[in-house]
């Protein structure tokens, strides 16, 4: 289900879109009350457990969260062309012309590609607003679906990636000319250096040290028995058929 469809049933994308005009503290209660609508009853504590510093044994992991919409990975060279959520789009403005945030929300599956400007593209981490970090050695975006600690999450991810029976979803080919940034798709690239009005810091973001090239994207979400983990992995496009 795309995020545009989900926005008809939960206020999260609308509230996230207001990030440029209000502080995060004003809508934190909206996130708390709406978490069940996105993650399912009874999952709130585990899904948001990633925000508890005591649960992070690996201080080197840079986690990024959104306030309801999908995250996106954008090449540094294309950041200035990403407009994020505006008042002139479909979800917020009620128009028939989608803005960049609308296009990210329309991505189906666990990940997908959207065009940025005339030559760039972004990798959308879709399906749900899971807190995410990047593991450069594995070229993996690790998504915190439900776990008690990052150590537990990493172990679950390792098991998924080593299991030859893992049913990976093919999510297309993403091309980048070099390093990228992981951010909330509701935020315009030009606003990443702009403080929130309530002085609570900059928008959530993390550097992604990915080499330039064409990358085949595959994804998998492990649910069922806890912990739950999402994985979006980049593989050199020329070798994906051998995996």
N, C-alpha and C positions, 0 to 999 in steps of 0.2 A: 504494500500500500504506500502511495506517495505521501509526502508531508502535506501537500495541498489538500488531499482528501482528509487527512487526519485533522487539519486545522478546523474543519467544520465541527469537530467533536471535542476539541480541547483548546483552551485559550493560550497555550504556550507560545506558538509562533507569534501571535499578536503582541504579547507582552515582551517577547525577546526583541521584536522589531523596534520597541521604544527605547532601546539601550542608548541611543544617541541623545535622548532628551531627558531621561530620568536615571537615578542611581540604582545600582543592583539591589540595595537594601529594600527599596520600595516594592520590588516584585518578587523578592525571595519567598514571601508567603504564598504567592501564586504558584511558584514552582513546587513548593511542598504539597499544596493541596491538589495539584494536577498530576503529580508523579504517578499515581495509580492509574490515571487515564492512559498514560504512555507505557508504563512498565508492567502493569498488572497489579492487582491487589496483593499486598504482602511483600512486594519486592522493594519498596521504598528504602528501607534501612540498608539493605545490602547494596543497592545500586548507588546510593549516595554515600556509602561508606568510604568511597575513594577520596572524599573531601576531608576526611579525618586524618590529620598528619600522623597520628600514632599508628596508623595502618600502613604507613609507607616505610618499608625497610630499605628500599632502594632510592636514596636521595638524588641519584643522578637521572631519574626519570622525570621528564617534564610533562605533566599531565595538563590537558586542555579540556574544558567542559563548555557546553553551550547551555542556554537557558530554554531549550525546547526544540530547536531546529537542528538540522544536520550540520556537521563540521565539514570543512573543505580544506584541501591542500592546494595552494596556489604558488606557482613559481614566483620568486622574488621579482623577476622582470615584468610580471603581469599584474602585480598587486594593485598598481594604480588604475587598472582598468576594471577592477571588481567593484561594483556599486553597492553590494549588499542589499539590505532591505530599505525601501524608500516608501514615501507616501503616495507614490504614483503607480504602484504595482497592483497585483490581484489580491493578495492576502490582506494587505493593510489598506490600500487605496480603493479596493472594490472595482478596479478598472478591468478592461479586457486585455491589457498589455502587461505581460509578466516582467518584473524586474529580475535582477540576478538572483535574489533570494528565492523568488518564486520558482525559478528554473532549477535551483538546487533542491528545493522541496519536491519537485516533480520527478526526481530520480527514483526509479524503482529498484528493488533488490537491496543488497548490502553495500554496494558501492557503484559508482558510475562516473562518466565523464561529461563535463559541460564545457562549452566553448567560452573563452574569455577574450573580448576584443576581437581583433582580426586574425591573430595568429596563435594566441595562447590557449591553454586548456587547464581546467581544474579537476581535481579528483575529489568527488563528493563521497563522504562516509555517511551513508544513508541508513534507513530503517528505524533507528532510534537514537536519542541524544546521549549516547554513552560517552563518559569521560574517556579520553584517548591519549596515548603517548606513542612516540615513534622509537623503534628499536633499530638503529642504523646497521648493526652487524647482520641482521636478518632481513633488512628492508621490510619491516613489518610495522603496521599500525595496530597496536594492542588496545582493545576496547573493553572497558570495565563494565560488564553486564551485571554480574552479581558475585561478589567475593568478599572475604573477610580481610584480605591483605593483598598487596601487590606481589608478594612472594608466592602466594597461593595462585594468583592469576598467571604468573609467569610459568609455573609448573604445569598448569592446565594448557597453556598455549604450546608449550614444548611437546606435550603429549599429542596434541592435535597435529602439529606439524610433522611429527615423526611417524604418525599412523598412516600407512599406505592406503587405508580404506577411507580416509577423510574425503568427503564428497564436496570438493571445492566448487564454488560458483564462479563462472567466468564473467568478469565485470568490464571487459573491454581493454583498450590500450590507451595509456596515458603517456604523453610526451612532455618532457621538461628540458629546458636549456641549462639547468643547474639547480642550485639550492632553492628550497621552497619554504613556505610557512604554513603551519597548521593553525586554523582559526575558525571561529564561529561564522557560518555563511551569512548571518544577518549583518555582520560588520563589514563596512566598506574598507577596502585595502588602504585607502588614504587615511582612515581613522585609527589605524593600529597604534599610532604614536600620540593619539589624543586622549588625555585623561577623562574619565567619567566625570560628569558634573558634580557628583558628591565626593570627589577626591578619593575614591576607593581604588584607584590604580588604573592601569591601562587595560584594554580589552584582552581577553584570554588569547594567548598565542604561544607557539613554540617553533623554533627553527627545525627544519627537516633537511639534513645533510644528505641529499640524494644526488648521485652523479647525473650529469646530463645524458639523455637518451630516451629511447622508446621502451616503455615498461608495460608488460602484460599484467593485468590486475586480477587477482583471484581472492575470494573471500569465503569465510566460514564462520558460523556462529554455533558454539557448543552450548547446549542447554541441557535440560533433563536433570541429572544429579549435579548438585553444586560442587565446585564453582561454575559459573557461566562465563564464557569468554568469547569475544569476537576478534577475528583476525582478518586483516586486509593486507595481503602481501604483494610486493612488487617483484616481478621476475623479468630479466632481459627478454624482450619480445622475441628474439630469434631462438630462444631455448624453451619457450613455454610448451611446445608440442612434445618435448621429451620428458616432461614432468608427469 
